[in-house]
Amino acid sequence: MTPNWIDLDGVANMRDLGGLPTSGGGQVAHGVLIRSDNLQELPPASVARLVDELGVTDIVDLRTETEVHLEGAGPLRSISSLVHHHHSLFTPEIVAETDTTLPWHDDRDLDRTTAEFWGGHYLGYLHGRPDSISAALRVLAGASGATIVHCAAGKDRTGSVVGLALDVAGVPHEAIVADFMATAERIDAIMARLLSRPAYAEQLRGSTVHDQAPQPLAMEAVLAYAAEQFGGTAGWLRAQGWREADVDLLRNRLRA
């Protein structure tokens, strides 16, 4: 399917997941789940479209405490109708004044094209912060309007949470991977944006588009782990303490 891009000034990688196919011939509902990159540069017209036209009520921020500190309060923080939820996918760290303390800083010299790197990196979210992933999905299940899930690039952390949500909705794995890979269409613009931001410039300096492009095996590893160990993401959520009614609420919220 053609990605449901939401082209707004101030972001490069925002799209609505509505329209993706689900089991039984259904589809994901429009206006429920939006994925995005960093939201720090939205001008007033973009903010108005998100709130007034697209009906956004909740923001799930997957960035670390240091990223949030370095980037400062974005324009959406001043909108009283929005509920902000911060659920970092990394171990809580001491908030610092430099991006060299960010959790992935020491990974810069590793080969980012291997199955071992990406599989381990994405599965690290599930093993290290199942509480944050579970909490992010609870927000989505209970939101009254559209939920934006975002991190910095809208690729790795956002991709993991969104991929698990789509798995609960019954989206076929190949369609989940295809949506994940759609970020490759915007990777140049994403990098250009992040290179201008205080939390990411040093880490990305010298990095190539090839280094940062999404790798299908990363999402495949997450979905395969959930399927093999828990019978799917719904089973993984039950292992985190979700009741069957909670899983049904998320599934029904996502499906048209």
LINZI-V216441 format. One record per residue. N is the residue number from 0. PSI is psi in whole degrees, -180 to 180 (none if undefined). NEAR is the number of other ideal C-beta (glycine too) atoms within 8 Angstrom. D_FIRST is the distance of its C-alpha to the first C-alpha in Angstrom with 2 decimals. Layout:
{{N | PSI | NEAR | D_FIRST} {N | PSI | NEAR | D_FIRST}}
This chain:
{{0 | 150 | 7 | 0.00} {1 | 130 | 3 | 3.78} {2 | 144 | 8 | 6.19} {3 | 67 | 10 | 8.67} {4 | 141 | 6 | 11.53} {5 | 102 | 10 | 15.02} {6 | 104 | 4 | 17.23} {7 | 147 | 10 | 20.74} {8 | 135 | 7 | 23.89} {9 | -9 | 8 | 24.81} {10 | 161 | 15 | 21.53} {11 | -17 | 9 | 19.14} {12 | 53 | 14 | 16.39} {13 | 132 | 14 | 15.76} {14 | 151 | 13 | 12.61} {15 | 134 | 12 | 12.33} {16 | 0 | 14 | 10.66} {17 | 144 | 13 | 10.84} {18 | -15 | 9 | 8.46} {19 | 142 | 14 | 7.43} {20 | 148 | 10 | 9.11} {21 | 166 | 12 | 12.75} {22 | 147 | 6 | 15.58} {23 | 10 | 5 | 17.42} {24 | 10 | 5 | 14.69} {25 | -164 | 9 | 14.28} {26 | 164 | 10 | 11.84} {27 | 139 | 17 | 12.49} {28 | 144 | 10 | 14.65} {29 | 151 | 9 | 14.17} {30 | 24 | 9 | 17.00} {31 | -50 | 13 | 17.92} {32 | 119 | 14 | 16.50} {33 | 133 | 14 | 16.07} {34 | 150 | 14 | 16.17} {35 | 164 | 14 | 18.18} {36 | -168 | 17 | 20.62} {37 | 136 | 15 | 24.34} {38 | 20 | 14 | 25.36} {39 | -17 | 9 | 28.81} {40 | 22 | 9 | 28.54} {41 | 123 | 14 | 27.18} {42 | 168 | 9 | 29.45} {43 | -38 | 6 | 30.73} {44 | -37 | 7 | 28.35} {45 | -41 | 12 | 25.29} {46 | -45 | 12 | 27.06} {47 | -39 | 9 | 27.83} {48 | -42 | 10 | 24.29} {49 | -45 | 13 | 23.13} {50 | -48 | 12 | 26.10} {51 | -35 | 6 | 26.91} {52 | -43 | 7 | 23.65} {53 | -8 | 12 | 21.01} {54 | 33 | 8 | 23.60} {55 | 131 | 13 | 23.56} {56 | -24 | 11 | 26.47} {57 | 142 | 16 | 26.08} {58 | 121 | 13 | 25.51} {59 | 113 | 14 | 25.19} {60 | 114 | 11 | 26.56} {61 | 8 | 14 | 26.29} {62 | 163 | 12 | 28.51} {63 | 167 | 10 | 31.98} {64 | -38 | 9 | 35.19} {65 | -42 | 13 | 36.09} {66 | -47 | 11 | 32.89} {67 | -41 | 10 | 33.42} {68 | -47 | 10 | 37.05} {69 | -36 | 10 | 36.52} {70 | -27 | 12 | 33.84} {71 | 178 | 6 | 35.79} {72 | 122 | 4 | 34.85} {73 | 174 | 10 | 31.82} {74 | -25 | 11 | 31.74} {75 | -19 | 12 | 30.02} {76 | -22 | 7 | 33.07} {77 | -1 | 6 | 35.18} {78 | 113 | 9 | 33.14} {79 | -22 | 4 | 35.14} {80 | -13 | 5 | 32.52} {81 | 141 | 11 | 30.19} {82 | 124 | 7 | 30.78} {83 | 134 | 9 | 30.31} {84 | 121 | 11 | 29.94} {85 | 116 | 7 | 30.66} {86 | 85 | 13 | 29.72} {87 | 143 | 11 | 30.10} {88 | 8 | 13 | 28.70} {89 | 160 | 9 | 31.77} {90 | 136 | 6 | 35.35} {91 | 133 | 5 | 37.21} {92 | 166 | 11 | 39.02} {93 | 127 | 4 | 41.87} {94 | 129 | 6 | 40.56} {95 | 168 | 8 | 41.48} {96 | 6 | 4 | 41.91} {97 | 146 | 5 | 40.21} {98 | -7 | 13 | 36.78} {99 | -10 | 6 | 38.54} {100 | -1 | 9 | 38.74} {101 | 146 | 11 | 35.00} {102 | -30 | 7 | 34.11} {103 | 5 | 7 | 32.04} {104 | -39 | 10 | 34.64} {105 | -5 | 4 | 36.30} {106 | -2 | 9 | 33.10} {107 | -30 | 8 | 32.96} {108 | 3 | 3 | 34.83} {109 | 158 | 6 | 32.93} {110 | 106 | 5 | 30.61} {111 | 13 | 10 | 27.15} {112 | 3 | 7 | 25.50} {113 | 153 | 7 | 26.89} {114 | -36 | 7 | 25.60} {115 | -42 | 6 | 28.76} {116 | -55 | 12 | 28.21} {117 | -39 | 13 | 24.65} {118 | -47 | 11 | 25.17} {119 | -39 | 8 | 28.40} {120 | -49 | 11 | 27.13} {121 | -41 | 14 | 24.35} {122 | -23 | 11 | 26.52} {123 | -31 | 8 | 29.20} {124 | -45 | 12 | 27.45} {125 | -40 | 14 | 27.63} {126 | -38 | 6 | 31.17} {127 | -36 | 9 | 32.48} {128 | 57 | 12 | 31.10} {129 | -28 | 9 | 30.03} {130 | -42 | 8 | 31.79} {131 | -41 | 11 | 29.54} {132 | -46 | 15 | 26.28} {133 | -44 | 12 | 27.77} {134 | -40 | 10 | 28.97} {135 | -42 | 14 | 25.66} {136 | -30 | 14 | 24.00} {137 | -37 | 10 | 27.04} {138 | -48 | 12 | 26.50} {139 | -41 | 17 | 22.99} {140 | -33 | 10 | 24.45} {141 | 0 | 7 | 27.28} {142 | 146 | 13 | 26.06} {143 | -20 | 4 | 26.90} {144 | -155 | 9 | 24.11} {145 | 144 | 14 | 21.06} {146 | 130 | 15 | 21.44} {147 | 124 | 14 | 20.60} {148 | 126 | 14 | 20.62} {149 | 161 | 15 | 21.60} {150 | -125 | 14 | 23.71} {151 | -59 | 12 | 24.52} {152 | -16 | 13 | 21.50} {153 | 30 | 15 | 18.97} {154 | -66 | 14 | 18.20} {155 | -64 | 11 | 20.65} {156 | -47 | 12 | 22.26} {157 | -43 | 16 | 19.51} {158 | -39 | 15 | 17.00} {159 | -49 | 15 | 19.51} {160 | -45 | 15 | 20.15} {161 | -41 | 14 | 16.60} {162 | -40 | 14 | 15.73} {163 | -39 | 14 | 18.82} {164 | -44 | 14 | 18.09} {165 | -32 | 15 | 14.73} {166 | -41 | 15 | 16.78} {167 | -38 | 15 | 19.30} {168 | -15 | 13 | 16.88} {169 | 19 | 11 | 16.04} {170 | 131 | 12 | 12.46} {171 | 147 | 8 | 12.52} {172 | -37 | 9 | 13.53} {173 | -32 | 6 | 11.13} {174 | -35 | 12 | 8.18} {175 | -45 | 15 | 10.75} {176 | -40 | 12 | 11.58} {177 | -42 | 9 | 8.23} {178 | -43 | 14 | 8.30} {179 | -42 | 14 | 11.94} {180 | -16 | 9 | 11.69} {181 | -25 | 10 | 9.91} {182 | -26 | 14 | 13.50} {183 | -28 | 8 | 14.72} {184 | -21 | 6 | 13.65} {185 | 11 | 10 | 16.22} {186 | -34 | 13 | 18.79} {187 | -47 | 7 | 21.46} {188 | -37 | 9 | 21.47} {189 | -47 | 16 | 21.53} {190 | -41 | 12 | 24.48} {191 | -41 | 9 | 26.27} {192 | -50 | 13 | 26.17} {193 | -29 | 14 | 27.40} {194 | -16 | 10 | 30.10} {195 | -1 | 6 | 31.65} {196 | 144 | 12 | 31.79} {197 | -29 | 7 | 34.93} {198 | -12 | 11 | 33.37} {199 | -15 | 11 | 31.28} {200 | -49 | 12 | 32.95} {201 | -41 | 7 | 35.40} {202 | -35 | 11 | 33.04} {203 | -13 | 11 | 30.51} {204 | 125 | 7 | 33.23} {205 | -9 | 3 | 33.13} {206 | 149 | 9 | 29.74} {207 | 164 | 5 | 27.30} {208 | -39 | 8 | 23.59} {209 | -40 | 6 | 23.50} {210 | -38 | 8 | 25.33} {211 | -10 | 13 | 22.94} {212 | 145 | 8 | 19.54} {213 | 144 | 13 | 17.56} {214 | 124 | 8 | 18.42} {215 | -33 | 9 | 16.26} {216 | -21 | 9 | 19.55} {217 | -50 | 15 | 20.23} {218 | -37 | 15 | 17.56} {219 | -38 | 10 | 18.32} {220 | -41 | 13 | 21.94} {221 | -48 | 14 | 21.50} {222 | -39 | 14 | 19.67} {223 | -41 | 8 | 22.17} {224 | -48 | 10 | 25.07} {225 | -40 | 15 | 24.23} {226 | -45 | 9 | 23.77} {227 | -36 | 6 | 26.90} {228 | -27 | 6 | 29.16} {229 | 3 | 12 | 28.29} {230 | 16 | 5 | 26.23} {231 | 173 | 10 | 23.13} {232 | -33 | 12 | 22.79} {233 | -42 | 12 | 24.55} {234 | -38 | 10 | 27.48} {235 | -41 | 13 | 27.49} {236 | -38 | 14 | 27.75} {237 | -37 | 12 | 30.58} {238 | -20 | 7 | 32.31} {239 | 4 | 9 | 32.17} {240 | 6 | 5 | 34.03} {241 | 140 | 9 | 31.41} {242 | 164 | 6 | 32.62} {243 | -36 | 7 | 30.66} {244 | -33 | 6 | 30.64} {245 | -44 | 11 | 29.09} {246 | -43 | 13 | 26.18} {247 | -38 | 8 | 25.76} {248 | -43 | 10 | 25.85} {249 | -46 | 16 | 22.96} {250 | -46 | 12 | 20.88} {251 | -33 | 7 | 21.81} {252 | -36 | 12 | 21.23} {253 | -26 | 14 | 17.57} {254 | 141 | 12 | 16.82} {255 | none | 7 | 16.73}}
